[in-house]
Structure formats: structure tokens, C-alpha cells
Amino acid sequence: MPRILPLLFFVIAATIAPALHSVDTEEEPGAAALGPDYGAGKKAIEAKDWNAAIRHFSAVAPSAPDNADIQNYLGYAYRNAGKLDTAFQHYQRALKLNPQHRGAHEYIGEAYLMVKNLAKAEEHLAALIASAGCPARNTPISRPRSPLTSKAPGKFSGTV
């Protein structure tokens, strides 16, 4: 049954905010004016060249230490490069800078699924739903015992 959580995570994210599935999760206007490394980092992400993305966003990060988008991009690149510990650090920094950063909530949730931490993934899914202005009362994450982690195989009684 835990295999359904990643699918549910993606379905809810796609349903409440289709733009969230885009890698381009900029929430700060004017971020592109940070210089050529910023643009090169975005191109590297699009090309799935994680090491180049890390190099470019790491170069621009010191000039914009309070930019949550850069931290989110770094987390995304590190996660896809398989460096989860560092990815978590950058996602957490992005969320410290902007607690409602939808991209950071989505991607850190995916990272928690990768390390099989369902509770933390559900926590960020709840934040993602809340940031989209959707009531969470009918979602599995709002009930004390989530049907996603229920011991009854094949039974999903939650509504989304």
C-alpha cells in the first residue's frame, strides 16, 4: 500500500496546481536578473545536467543569499544527482526563506518519499494543499490514521 503514496502525491500536486509539476517554480520576481549563472543553471536543469546546475546555482547563491528559488533549484539538482542529504539542506533553506514555497514543498515531499519517510512527505503534501488554498479536511493527511499507511492491504477509503 505505501506504493500508492507517490502516485497520490503527484496526482494531488497536479490537480491543485498544474504549474507545480514544472521544474520552473520561481516565486520571486526578478530572479532572472541575477546574472548568466542563473540562466545557465536553469538551462542545465532543463537538460538534466545536474552537476552543471549545481555548479551554476552554487555560483550565484552567494550574491542572493535570501533567494528561495535558488535554494529550491539547488535542492532539485542535488536530489536528482542522488545527493539527498544536501538536497534536504537546500529545500529546508528555501522553506525557511519562504515557508509557502510550493515548489520546495513539492520537491522535498518527493525527496522524503525517496527515503521512505511517509510522515514527512504527507506533512509537505498538506502544506502544498494549504498553499493552494484547498481545504485539507477530506484528504488522507488530515485524519489521524491515514489509509495510505493502513495495514489493510488493497483498501483505500480516503477521498482526494
PLY file of the C-alpha trace (Angstrom):
ply
format ascii 1.0
element vertex 160
property float x
property float y
property float z
element edge 159
property int vertex1
property int vertex2
end_header
0.00 0.00 0.00
2.84 2.52 0.59
3.44 2.45 -3.16
0.25 4.43 -3.68
1.57 7.46 -1.76
3.96 8.62 -4.50
1.17 8.34 -7.06
-1.26 10.16 -4.80
1.33 12.86 -4.10
1.75 13.53 -7.82
-1.99 13.39 -8.54
-2.83 15.89 -5.82
0.03 18.19 -6.77
-1.03 18.08 -10.41
-4.69 18.61 -9.53
-4.35 21.55 -7.16
-1.72 23.43 -9.10
-0.72 22.16 -12.54
2.18 24.59 -12.68
3.80 22.85 -9.71
4.96 19.93 -11.83
7.06 22.29 -13.88
10.67 22.49 -12.85
10.34 26.25 -13.21
9.00 27.06 -9.76
10.17 30.65 -9.47
8.22 32.62 -6.93
10.47 35.66 -6.68
10.15 38.28 -9.41
13.39 39.50 -10.90
15.35 36.36 -10.09
16.46 36.04 -13.71
18.34 39.34 -13.34
20.89 37.57 -11.14
23.30 37.03 -14.00
24.41 34.46 -16.52
24.96 31.65 -13.99
21.29 31.78 -13.04
20.16 31.35 -16.64
22.80 28.70 -17.27
21.64 26.85 -14.16
18.06 26.79 -15.43
19.23 25.51 -18.81
21.27 22.80 -17.09
18.18 21.74 -15.12
16.16 21.53 -18.34
18.97 19.43 -19.88
19.10 17.26 -16.74
22.77 18.10 -16.32
22.63 18.06 -12.54
26.32 18.74 -11.92
26.29 21.80 -14.19
23.11 23.04 -12.49
24.74 22.63 -9.08
27.84 24.48 -10.27
25.88 27.42 -11.77
23.36 27.85 -8.93
26.14 27.49 -6.34
27.99 30.31 -8.11
25.00 32.66 -7.97
23.77 31.72 -4.47
26.26 33.92 -2.53
25.05 37.02 -4.38
21.42 36.26 -3.40
21.52 34.52 0.00
17.83 35.21 0.64
16.56 33.82 -2.67
14.35 30.78 -2.01
14.16 29.91 -5.71
17.92 29.40 -5.95
17.84 27.16 -2.88
14.96 25.20 -4.38
16.81 24.75 -7.68
19.90 23.59 -5.78
17.79 21.09 -3.83
16.22 19.85 -7.05
19.61 19.40 -8.74
21.19 17.68 -5.74
18.18 15.37 -5.34
18.35 14.33 -8.97
22.12 13.87 -8.66
21.42 11.40 -5.85
22.82 13.64 -3.09
19.79 13.63 -0.84
21.38 14.97 2.35
22.50 18.11 0.54
19.16 18.35 -1.28
17.31 18.35 2.05
19.54 21.17 3.32
18.70 23.36 0.32
14.97 22.59 0.39
14.88 23.40 4.12
16.73 26.67 3.46
14.22 27.54 0.71
11.33 26.85 3.09
12.96 28.88 5.86
13.20 31.81 3.44
9.69 31.28 2.06
7.52 28.90 4.10
4.87 28.84 1.35
7.26 28.00 -1.50
5.14 25.47 -3.39
7.99 24.07 -5.47
10.11 23.42 -2.39
7.19 21.70 -0.63
6.53 19.51 -3.65
10.14 18.52 -4.23
11.09 17.98 -0.59
7.99 15.79 -0.38
9.29 13.75 -3.29
12.68 13.50 -1.58
11.02 12.22 1.59
9.25 9.59 -0.49
12.63 8.53 -1.87
13.90 7.88 1.67
10.57 6.27 2.60
9.65 8.89 5.20
5.91 8.91 4.54
5.05 11.09 7.53
7.28 13.95 6.34
6.04 13.54 2.75
2.45 13.85 3.99
3.42 16.91 6.05
4.70 18.68 2.94
1.73 17.49 0.90
-0.52 19.16 3.49
1.49 22.38 3.18
1.26 22.15 -0.60
-2.51 21.75 -0.44
-2.82 24.60 2.05
-0.67 26.89 -0.11
-3.07 26.30 -2.99
-5.97 27.40 -0.80
-7.60 23.97 -0.76
-9.24 22.65 2.39
-7.37 19.60 3.64
-10.21 18.13 5.69
-11.10 15.49 3.09
-7.56 14.40 2.36
-5.86 11.40 3.95
-3.31 13.64 5.64
-5.91 15.35 7.81
-7.08 12.14 9.50
-5.23 10.75 12.50
-4.71 7.40 10.74
-4.05 7.74 7.06
-5.48 4.99 4.85
-2.23 5.27 2.89
-0.31 3.74 5.74
-3.09 1.42 6.90
-2.20 -2.21 7.43
-5.26 -3.33 5.46
-3.90 -4.19 2.00
-5.84 -3.02 -1.01
-8.19 -0.80 0.96
-8.22 2.88 0.18
-11.18 4.70 1.64
-9.83 8.23 1.56
-11.11 10.94 -0.72
-8.96 13.39 -2.52
0 1
1 2
2 3
3 4
4 5
5 6
6 7
7 8
8 9
9 10
10 11
11 12
12 13
13 14
14 15
15 16
16 17
17 18
18 19
19 20
20 21
21 22
22 23
23 24
24 25
25 26
26 27
27 28
28 29
29 30
30 31
31 32
32 33
33 34
34 35
35 36
36 37
37 38
38 39
39 40
40 41
41 42
42 43
43 44
44 45
45 46
46 47
47 48
48 49
49 50
50 51
51 52
52 53
53 54
54 55
55 56
56 57
57 58
58 59
59 60
60 61
61 62
62 63
63 64
64 65
65 66
66 67
67 68
68 69
69 70
70 71
71 72
72 73
73 74
74 75
75 76
76 77
77 78
78 79
79 80
80 81
81 82
82 83
83 84
84 85
85 86
86 87
87 88
88 89
89 90
90 91
91 92
92 93
93 94
94 95
95 96
96 97
97 98
98 99
99 100
100 101
101 102
102 103
103 104
104 105
105 106
106 107
107 108
108 109
109 110
110 111
111 112
112 113
113 114
114 115
115 116
116 117
117 118
118 119
119 120
120 121
121 122
122 123
123 124
124 125
125 126
126 127
127 128
128 129
129 130
130 131
131 132
132 133
133 134
134 135
135 136
136 137
137 138
138 139
139 140
140 141
141 142
142 143
143 144
144 145
145 146
146 147
147 148
148 149
149 150
150 151
151 152
152 153
153 154
154 155
155 156
156 157
157 158
158 159
